Amino acid sequence: MTEKNPRTLLYLDGVSVSFDGFKALNSLSFVVEPGELRAIIGPNGAGKTTMMDIITGKTRPDEGEVFFKGDIDLTKRDEAEIAQLGIGRKFQKPTVFENHTVWDNLELALNRGRGVFATLFYRLTGEDKRRIEEILATVRLTARRDDLAAGLSHGQKQWLEIGMLLAQEPELLLVDEPVAGMTDAETAETAILLKDIAKTRSVVVVEHDMGFIRDLGVKVTCLAEGSVLAEGSIDFVSNDPKVIENYLGR
């Protein structure tokens, strides 16, 4: 049983869910604190994506508790409500508006809560412009602000999508395999970028690249068969015999 702390940002306790007899999550308990950057590793089928689906309301658990900011029961909210509460999710494949400029992508993300009609007639305030400039700097795209998103490298598209999520001011950011397909330089820069972002919000990163996880230098949770196999520093987790057998030894 995970001890519930009213200051805890995200709290999962005893969460289980099955699909056609396969137990994707098996009494999973997991806690993320405010301002924490956490890395999640584990073999395919370990439950990493299902865990994110549960947190964002895409999937309902068969049993267990999922609370956000102390007392908000996420199992009773739909995906749109959960996004409005301040949980943003970045999927593995970047989905940006390729025929729009980098700036326009961020502007559209900033206005997403206003609805299509309101967005069409909305004029950016000085504060909005300052916020977009700030996000451009955070995601290393200031020099590309007027370029079409289609012209960005794969890594830069990943950064732009992270920026689009930041425009919505999430308190918790869930990021799925952000460095897949990146160059070594982009991978190293992404570790720095995510550490910068985690200064003002919580970030949970699912990733297979162990070098990147080591660069993050944060607490690591290894999942296997739908529950936590080991948790701690990257050195502690990677030396755990159960982790070597279930994941690293493959």
C-alpha positions in Angstrom: 0.0 0.0 0.0 1.5 3.4 -1.0 1.1 6.1 1.7 -1.0 8.9 0.5 0.5 12.4 1.0 -1.8 15.4 0.4 1.2 17.2 -1.3 1.7 14.3 -3.7 0.9 15.4 -7.3 0.1 12.0 -8.7 -0.9 8.9 -6.6 -1.7 5.4 -8.0 -2.4 2.6 -5.5 -3.2 -1.0 -6.3 -4.2 -0.2 -9.9 -5.0 -3.3 -12.0 -6.5 -3.6 -15.5 -7.0 -6.6 -17.8 -7.6 -6.8 -21.6 -9.0 -10.1 -22.8 -7.5 -12.0 -19.8 -4.1 -10.3 -20.1 -3.3 -8.3 -16.9 -1.7 -5.2 -18.3 -1.4 -3.6 -14.8 -1.1 -5.8 -11.7 -1.7 -3.9 -8.5 0.5 -1.0 -9.6 1.4 1.6 -7.0 3.3 4.7 -8.1 3.8 8.2 -6.7 5.1 11.4 -8.4 5.9 14.5 -6.3 5.5 18.1 -7.3 8.5 19.3 -9.4 9.8 15.7 -9.8 11.4 14.4 -13.0 10.9 10.6 -13.1 12.1 8.0 -15.7 10.2 4.9 -16.4 11.8 1.8 -18.0 10.8 -1.7 -18.7 10.4 -4.4 -21.4 7.7 -4.2 -24.0 4.4 -5.3 -22.4 5.5 -4.1 -19.0 2.5 -1.8 -18.6 4.2 1.6 -19.3 1.7 2.8 -22.0 -1.3 1.4 -20.1 -0.2 3.3 -17.0 -0.2 6.5 -19.1 -3.6 5.6 -20.5 -5.0 5.2 -17.0 -3.5 8.6 -15.8 -4.9 10.4 -18.8 -8.4 8.8 -18.7 -8.0 6.9 -21.9 -8.4 3.6 -20.0 -10.4 2.9 -16.8 -8.8 0.7 -14.2 -10.6 -2.5 -13.0 -9.5 -1.7 -9.5 -7.3 0.7 -7.6 -7.0 4.4 -6.9 -5.7 7.2 -9.1 -5.6 10.7 -7.5 -4.1 14.0 -8.8 -3.2 16.9 -6.5 -4.3 15.1 -3.4 -8.0 14.6 -3.8 -9.0 14.7 -7.6 -10.1 11.2 -8.5 -8.9 10.7 -12.1 -10.9 7.5 -12.5 -14.1 9.6 -12.5 -12.9 12.1 -15.2 -12.7 11.8 -19.0 -9.7 12.6 -21.2 -10.7 16.2 -21.9 -11.3 17.0 -18.2 -8.0 15.5 -17.2 -6.2 17.6 -19.8 -7.9 20.7 -18.4 -6.8 19.7 -14.9 -3.2 20.1 -16.0 -2.0 16.7 -17.3 -0.3 16.8 -20.7 0.8 13.8 -22.7 3.3 13.6 -25.6 3.1 10.4 -27.6 6.1 8.8 -29.3 5.3 10.1 -32.8 5.3 13.9 -33.0 2.0 15.4 -34.2 2.7 19.0 -35.2 0.9 21.1 -37.9 3.6 20.8 -40.6 2.1 23.4 -42.9 2.2 26.1 -40.2 5.2 27.9 -38.8 6.8 27.0 -35.5 5.3 30.2 -34.0 1.8 29.4 -35.3 1.9 25.9 -33.8 2.6 27.4 -30.4 -0.1 30.0 -30.9 -2.6 27.4 -31.8 -1.7 25.3 -28.7 -1.9 28.4 -26.5 -5.5 29.1 -27.7 -6.7 25.5 -27.6 -8.9 26.0 -24.6 -10.9 28.7 -26.3 -12.6 26.6 -29.0 -12.4 26.9 -32.7 -14.7 29.9 -33.2 -13.1 31.9 -30.4 -9.6 31.1 -31.6 -10.3 32.4 -35.1 -11.1 35.9 -33.8 -8.7 35.9 -30.9 -5.8 38.5 -30.9 -2.7 37.6 -29.0 -2.0 39.8 -26.0 1.5 41.0 -25.0 1.5 38.3 -22.3 0.7 35.6 -24.9 3.5 36.8 -27.1 6.0 36.8 -24.1 4.8 33.2 -23.2 5.4 32.0 -26.8 8.9 33.6 -26.8 9.7 31.9 -23.5 8.6 28.5 -24.8 10.6 29.0 -28.0 13.7 29.6 -25.9 12.9 26.6 -23.7 12.6 24.2 -26.6 15.6 25.5 -28.5 13.5 26.8 -31.5 13.8 30.6 -31.3 15.9 30.7 -34.5 13.3 28.6 -36.3 10.2 30.5 -35.2 9.2 31.6 -38.7 10.0 28.3 -40.4 7.4 25.8 -41.4 7.3 22.8 -39.0 7.7 20.5 -42.0 11.2 21.7 -42.3 12.3 20.8 -38.8 14.4 17.8 -38.1 12.7 14.8 -36.3 14.2 15.9 -33.0 13.1 19.5 -33.4 9.6 18.3 -34.1 9.7 16.5 -30.8 10.8 19.7 -29.1 8.0 21.7 -30.8 5.4 19.2 -29.6 6.8 19.5 -26.1 6.5 23.2 -26.5 2.9 22.9 -27.6 2.1 21.0 -24.4 3.9 23.6 -22.3 1.7 26.3 -23.9 -1.2 24.6 -22.1 0.5 25.0 -18.7 0.4 21.4 -17.5 1.4 20.6 -13.9 2.3 17.1 -15.0 3.9 16.2 -18.4 3.9 12.6 -19.6 6.5 12.0 -22.3 6.7 8.8 -24.3 10.1 7.8 -25.8 11.1 11.4 -26.6 14.5 10.5 -28.0 13.6 7.7 -30.4 15.1 8.5 -33.8 17.1 11.5 -32.5 20.7 12.2 -33.3 23.2 11.8 -30.4 23.4 15.6 -30.1 19.6 16.0 -30.0 19.4 13.2 -27.4 21.9 15.0 -25.1 20.1 18.3 -25.6 16.7 16.7 -24.8 18.0 15.5 -21.5 19.0 19.1 -20.6 15.6 20.5 -22.0 13.5 18.1 -19.8 15.6 18.9 -16.7 14.9 22.6 -17.4 11.2 22.0 -17.8 11.1 20.0 -14.5 12.2 23.1 -12.6 8.6 24.3 -12.9 6.5 21.2 -13.2 6.6 17.4 -12.8 7.7 15.3 -15.8 7.4 11.5 -16.3 9.5 10.1 -19.1 9.1 6.6 -20.6 12.3 5.7 -22.5 14.4 2.7 -23.6 17.6 4.6 -24.2 19.6 3.9 -21.1 22.3 6.4 -21.9 19.6 9.1 -22.1 18.2 7.9 -18.7 21.6 8.1 -17.2 22.0 11.7 -18.5 18.7 12.6 -16.8 20.2 11.6 -13.5 16.9 11.1 -11.8 14.9 8.4 -9.9 14.1 5.5 -12.1 11.1 3.1 -11.9 11.4 -0.2 -13.7 8.0 -1.9 -14.6 7.6 -5.5 -15.4 4.4 -7.5 -15.9 2.3 -4.6 -14.8 3.9 -3.7 -11.5 7.0 -2.0 -10.1 10.0 -4.3 -10.3 12.6 -1.9 -8.9 12.9 1.8 -8.1 15.9 4.1 -7.3 18.9 5.6 -9.0 19.9 4.3 -12.4 22.9 2.5 -10.9 20.7 0.9 -8.2 18.1 -0.2 -10.7 20.4 -1.4 -13.4 22.3 -3.6 -10.9 19.2 -5.2 -9.5 19.2 -9.0 -10.5 15.5 -8.9 -11.2 15.9 -6.0 -13.6 18.8 -7.6 -15.4 16.9 -10.8 -15.8 13.6 -9.2 -16.9 14.9 -6.3 -19.0 18.5 -5.4 -19.3 19.7 -9.0 -20.0 17.4 -9.3 -23.1 
